Amino acid sequence: MPHNHAHSKAEAIHDALESFAAEHHHQPDPHEKARLVSDTIKEWEHEEVEAMQLNDQAA
């Protein structure tokens, strides 16, 4: 997954799937896709929590 933070989970998943296809030269199979979606959501939510904490500290 790219290291810039996506605006939504859907955008993050889309970017992760595109990156996977570009790196591996094929679309992910169902097991790869499930893992990729799960990992992407966890990472995106973690980044959202960090961003909220930074905003709270700045306020």
N, C-alpha and C positions, 0 to 999 in steps of 0.2 A: 504494500500500500504506500502511496506517496506520503511524504512527511508533512505536507501542508494540510491543515485541518479543513475538512469538508463542512459545508453549511448544514447538511442533513445526513442522517444515517443512509438514506437511499443513495445520495450522491457518493458517500464513502464506499458503499458496496459496489456501485457501478464502477468507480475508479479502481477498486481492488480487482474486480473481475477483468477489466480491461488490462490492467498491469499483469495479471496472471497470464492471460492469453498472449500478451506481447513477449513475456519472459519465456514461456514454455512452448510457444508456437502451437497451442491447441486450447480449446475451451476446457474448463475444468469438468471432470466427471462429477456425478452427484455427491460422492464422498468428499472430493476436494472442494467442491462448491460449498457444501455445508460447513466444512472447517473454516474456509475462507470467510464466509458470511459471519460465522460466530466470532472469529478472531477480530474481524473488522468492527463489528458492533462493540465488542469489549474495549477495543482501542479507542473508538470514537467516543464512547461514554466516558472513559477515563480522561480523555482530553477535554470533554465538556465540563467535568468536575473541576479539573485544574483551572480552566478558564473562569469558571464561576468563583473559585477561591481567589484568583488574582483580582477579579473585579471587586470582590468583597473587601480585600485588603486595600485596594486603591480608594475605596469610598470612605 
